[in-house]
Amino acid sequence: MPVPRCSGPCGGARPAALRRPRTGRAVCRSCFCGAFEAEVLGTLRTGHLLPPGAVVAVGASGGKDSTVLAHVLRALNSHHSLALDLRLVAVDEGIGGYRDAALAAVRRQAARWQLPLHVVAYAQLFGGWTMDEVARRAAREPGRARACCTFCGVLRRRALEEGARAVGATHIVTGHNADDMAETVLMNFLRGDAGRLARGGTLGSPGEGGALPRCRPLQFASQKEIVLYAHFQELDYFSEECVYAPEAFRGYVRDLLKALEATRPSVVLDLVHSAERLALTPAARPPPPGACTRCGALASRSLCQACALLDGLNRGRPRLAIGKGRKGLGEEGEGENCTSRDRGRPTLTGAIQAF
C-alpha cells in the first residue's frame, strides 16, 4: 500500500509520517510539528496567558511534557517574538533512584538550550522531609501510596512556587496535558468534589492572594501527540514512572479513561471542554480563600494544605491532614467561623448549575 502524501501546508511535497490522533489527517513530520506549535501559540494568545516581558518559570521535571513545553516555548519565543524570559525550575522531591536521573535530564536540557536552571529540594524547604522519609513514616498505615501522592502533589506545588520566586518569575507554566486534565476531571467527579470539578476547566490560576499566576499551555494537547512531537524533535527526556505512582488513585482513573477512549476517541477533549462549561450554584460556591496563619500562603482554613500536612508528619501522624483527619489538627471546628468548604466538599447533587 503506498504511503499517503502529506495533507498539510506543504501541499503533499513530502510523504506523510503519521495520522494525527485528533483529526485523522495524514501529515509529514514538519507539518505536524508546525501545527502542534501553532496550536500551543493559539492557546497562549486566546487565553492571554503570558504577556510580553513575562519572566516565566517553566516547571521542569525532565519528563516528556515539561520537556516539550520548554522546547515549544523557546521555539515560539524565537519565531513569534513573544518576548518571554524563560527559566527552568526543577523540584527535587528526594526520591532515591528516580529523581536523580530525572534531574540529570533537566540539567542536560538546560545546557543544550542555554536556559538558567534552579533546583529546589523538599529537604531544604520542609524541615528535612523528603518523599522517601514521608513514605517510610506512612509505611505502617493503609493507603500508603495514595497518601504519598497526596503529600507530593501539595508539597511540589509549594516548592515550585518558592523556586519561581527565587528566580524572579512573574508567571509559572506547567506541562499538564489534555490527558492529565481529563483524569483530574474524572477523579473529582468520582470523589464528588464539585468545587474542584467546576474549577478544573480553566487554563490556570490568576494568582490570588499573592500567589504567582499559573497556566497550562499544553492543556489541549494529547499525550500521544506530545510523545510524537518529542520523537520528531529528538528531544532528550526521562521516561520512568515514579516509584510511588502505581497504586495511586490517578492510575485507576487513567485505566478507566483509556478504556473509554477505546470506544470514544474524543473522550479526553470532551471531558476537558465539559469542565470549562461547569458552574456551581451560588450556595455551593466556596468562599474566597484567606491566608495561612503559619506561612501566609493562600488557604481555605487556618492552615494551608502544605502546613497541615507537615504538621501531621511532625506529630508522627502523617495521615492526620488528609481528608477528615484535619479535624485533629486543632483548627476551628464547625461554628460561626467555619466555611462551607470546612464542613466538607459540596456534593454533586444540586451543586452543578450548568453543563
C-alpha atoms as one frame of an Amber mdcrd trajectory, in Angstrom:
protein
   0.000   0.000   0.000   1.553   3.341  -1.000   2.405   5.869   1.678  -0.069
   8.791   1.522   1.210  12.274   0.821   1.033  14.983   3.441  -2.246  16.903
   3.545  -0.683  19.772   5.486   0.691  23.167   4.435   3.494  21.579   2.380
   0.824  20.587  -0.143   1.890  16.990  -0.454   5.541  17.761  -1.138   6.543
  15.152   1.436   5.180  11.737   2.375   3.002  11.583   5.478   4.714  10.390
   8.653   1.574   9.929  10.747  -2.151  10.434  11.027  -2.932  12.936  13.750
  -4.844  11.154  16.529  -7.138  14.158  16.986  -8.091  14.830  13.360  -7.072
  11.728  11.426  -5.249  13.894   8.859  -2.138  12.415   7.256   0.745  14.855
   7.743   4.504  14.866   7.419   6.869  15.425  10.320   7.464  19.098   9.505
   3.791  19.991   9.091   2.843  18.123  12.267   5.437  19.934  14.383   4.410
  23.271  12.902   0.727  22.605  13.580   1.457  21.465  17.138   3.404  24.654
  17.890   0.708  26.808  16.258  -1.962  25.212  18.460   0.050  25.934  21.615
   0.534  29.515  20.412  -3.225  29.745  19.898  -3.831  28.570  23.451  -1.421
  31.195  24.791  -2.986  34.015  22.795  -6.626  33.030  23.234  -6.207  32.738
  26.988  -3.922  35.815  27.279  -1.715  33.598  29.409   1.780  35.111  29.134
   2.139  38.842  28.477   5.202  40.221  26.674   8.094  40.691  29.077   6.908
  37.988  31.481   9.603  36.160  33.418   8.383  32.576  33.086   9.337  29.758
  35.437   8.935  26.513  33.489   8.259  23.626  35.859  10.889  21.160  34.607
  10.618  17.538  35.733  12.726  16.002  32.990   9.670  14.138  31.638   8.176
  14.387  28.165   5.540  17.019  28.994   7.781  19.620  30.612  10.499  18.917
  28.027   8.118  19.523  25.123   6.683  22.592  26.870  10.093  24.215  27.308
  11.120  23.363  23.729   7.897  24.758  22.233   8.060  27.965  24.299  11.644
  28.503  23.145  10.598  27.985  19.526   7.588  30.312  19.822   9.679  32.905
  21.636  12.123  32.911  18.740   9.703  32.688  15.793   6.893  34.905  17.082
   8.755  37.430  19.255   6.818  36.671  22.438   9.478  38.480  24.498   9.379
  35.891  27.278  12.258  35.388  29.702  12.294  31.603  30.218  13.845  29.996
  33.308  13.738  26.328  34.292  12.743  25.426  37.846  13.093  21.800  38.934
  11.949  20.202  42.179  13.968  17.523  43.973  11.404  15.570  45.984  14.034
  13.282  47.452  13.013  10.017  45.767  16.065   7.768  45.648  16.824   6.046
  42.352  14.265   8.122  40.473  14.617  11.853  40.852  18.409  11.903  40.412
  18.092  10.508  36.883  15.258  12.915  36.057  17.261  15.904  37.294  20.189
  14.783  35.151  17.900  15.038  32.117  16.816  18.537  33.190  20.446  19.635
  33.516  21.213  18.348  30.013  18.226  20.271  28.668  19.276  23.481  30.415
  22.785  23.198  28.970  21.521  22.378  25.474  19.017  25.230  25.394  21.190
  27.660  27.366  18.425  28.341  29.861  19.067  29.145  33.531  18.144  26.307
  35.893  17.220  26.488  39.561  16.646  23.349  41.655  14.662  23.442  44.898
  14.641  20.482  47.279  11.951  19.289  49.665  14.607  18.632  52.311  15.671
  22.281  52.330  12.176  23.758  52.168  10.304  21.428  54.501  12.472  20.882
  57.534  14.402  17.879  56.234  11.402  15.932  54.938  11.854  14.076  51.643
   9.320  11.884  49.866  11.285   8.783  50.868  11.068   9.894  54.507   7.349
  10.573  54.140   6.857   7.103  52.637   8.744   5.454  55.490   6.686   7.350
  58.047   3.435   6.353  56.325   4.503   2.736  55.665   2.540   1.258  58.562
  -0.721   2.937  57.572  -3.251   1.778  54.945  -3.292   3.594  51.634   0.403
   4.449  51.861   0.954   5.003  48.126  -2.115   7.203  47.784  -1.004   9.220
  50.807   2.420   9.683  49.211   0.893  11.154  46.066  -1.263  13.490  48.166
   1.786  14.752  50.045   3.881  15.074  46.909   1.233  16.964  44.949   0.771
  19.573  47.672   4.453  19.964  48.547   5.552  20.029  44.932   3.150  22.871
  44.169   4.564  24.856  47.095   8.162  24.046  46.114   7.573  25.193  42.530
   6.124  28.453  43.826   9.170  29.027  46.045  11.554  28.146  43.225   9.778
  30.509  40.840  10.051  33.346  43.343  13.743  32.585  43.825  14.418  33.175
  40.101  12.305  36.339  39.987   9.496  34.832  37.911   6.237  36.649  37.290
   4.443  33.569  35.908   4.611  29.777  36.261   3.890  27.300  33.463   3.488
  23.547  33.882   3.302  20.708  31.375  -0.135  19.323  32.237  -1.659  17.928
  29.045  -5.207  17.100  27.952  -4.999  13.534  29.298  -3.860  14.845  32.701
  -6.741  17.297  32.818  -9.317  14.685  31.745  -8.035  12.373  34.500  -8.396
  15.193  37.022 -11.975  15.879  35.907 -12.841  12.186  36.320 -11.097  11.986
  39.710 -13.010  14.977  41.042 -16.290  13.576  39.719 -15.677  10.167  41.312
 -14.798  11.861  44.610 -17.904  14.021  44.454 -15.741  17.143  44.676 -17.966
  19.683  42.929 -15.803  22.660  43.890 -12.654  21.336  42.232 -14.690  19.926
  39.349 -16.045  23.369  38.499 -12.565  24.916  38.704 -10.933  22.230  36.570
 -11.679  23.727  33.165  -9.634  26.903  33.408  -6.238  27.223  31.741  -4.638
  28.098  35.056  -4.989  30.341  38.072  -4.745  34.145  38.070  -2.563  34.359
  41.167  -4.917  35.017  44.067  -3.633  36.083  47.461  -0.148  36.965  46.258
   0.483  33.603  44.552   2.122  33.748  41.134  -0.179  33.275  38.123  -0.012
  29.743  36.676  -1.038  28.366  33.321  -1.043  25.142  31.296  -0.197  25.844
  27.637  -0.444  22.118  26.747  -3.922  21.661  28.240  -5.474  20.846  24.850
  -2.557  18.742  23.582  -2.987  14.977  23.788  -0.361  12.781  25.372   0.023
  10.853  22.096   0.860  13.986  20.137   3.266  15.191  22.825   5.146  11.892
  22.538   5.166  12.208  18.738   6.436  15.791  18.891   9.230  14.769  21.273
  10.141  11.908  18.939  10.240  14.028  15.786  12.256  16.748  17.534  14.609
  14.118  19.017  14.179  15.547  22.494  16.101  14.093  25.420  13.759  13.299
  28.317  13.343  10.926  31.261  10.541   8.380  30.891  10.474   6.237  34.032
   7.368   6.234  36.249   7.651   7.411  39.844   8.089   4.522  42.277   5.119
   5.726  44.339   2.725   6.133  41.385   1.449   2.587  40.594  -1.010   2.357
  43.497  -2.212   5.941  43.321  -5.891   6.669  42.646  -4.958   8.511  39.436
  -3.641   5.251  37.976  -7.049   3.591  38.245  -8.694   6.641  36.681  -6.130
   6.566  33.863  -7.028   2.954  33.096 -10.716   3.859  33.047 -10.059   6.775
  30.713  -8.103   4.574  28.304 -10.982   2.095  28.223 -13.418   4.915  27.462
 -11.114   6.330  24.792 -11.060   2.964  23.008 -14.781   3.296  22.303 -14.961
   7.112  22.065 -11.667   8.620  20.812 -12.801  12.171  21.589 -13.467  11.464
  25.284 -10.307  13.211  26.538 -11.066  16.570  24.971 -14.780  16.105  25.656
 -14.015  15.917  29.383 -11.645  18.892  29.255 -14.186  21.076  27.425 -17.045
  19.860  29.642 -15.171  21.119  32.690 -14.955  24.539  31.039 -18.751  24.737
  30.963 -19.426  23.714  34.555 -20.630  26.231  37.113 -21.720  25.951  40.736
 -24.943  27.231  42.193 -24.298  30.234  44.462 -24.945  28.205  47.627 -22.280
  25.647  46.681 -19.532  28.104  45.780 -16.664  28.175  48.288 -15.882  31.487
  49.965 -12.838  33.495  48.880  -9.636  31.968  50.302  -7.715  33.622  53.079
  -4.116  33.384  54.264  -2.421  30.583  56.215  -1.821  31.640  59.799   1.601
  29.965  59.742   3.206  30.778  56.373   0.862  33.345  54.821   0.135  31.263
  51.718  -3.318  31.050  50.170  -5.572  28.873  52.365  -9.224  27.985  52.833
  -8.648  27.147  56.507  -6.405  28.426  59.254  -3.557  26.285  57.874  -2.776
  25.824  54.181  -2.536  22.272  52.857   1.261  22.218  52.943   1.499  23.384
  56.556  -1.267  20.992  57.617   0.470  18.024  56.003   3.829  18.945  57.530
   2.157  19.383  60.913   0.781  15.850  60.683   4.216  14.498  59.779   5.907
  16.298  62.646   3.330  14.917  65.073   4.027  11.392  63.878   0.561  11.123
  62.318   1.171  11.545  58.578  -2.447  10.983  57.519  -3.782  13.443  60.066
  -4.169  16.215  57.495  -5.635  14.079  54.718  -9.404  14.255  54.279 -11.359
  14.094  57.521  -8.152  13.750  59.502  -7.716  17.526  59.527 -10.229  17.714
  62.360  -7.407  16.569  64.638  -5.126  19.457  63.786  -6.643  21.875  66.255
  -8.249  24.006  63.567 -11.585  25.657  64.167 -14.469  23.232  64.023 -17.885
  23.926  62.655 -19.213  27.136  64.053 -19.660  30.744  63.128 -16.153  30.966
  61.630 -16.470  27.726  59.672 -16.841  27.986  55.903 -18.835  25.679  53.686
 -15.554  24.227  52.448 -14.552  23.423  56.054 -17.732  21.425  56.522 -16.868
  19.149  53.635 -16.967  19.242  49.889 -20.306  20.166  48.319 -21.998  17.149
  46.814 -22.563  16.935  43.078 -26.325  16.690  43.566 -27.681  20.204  43.354
 -24.239  21.770  43.107 -23.859  21.795  39.348 -25.723  24.685  37.785 -24.830
  24.397  34.098 -23.132  21.853  31.887
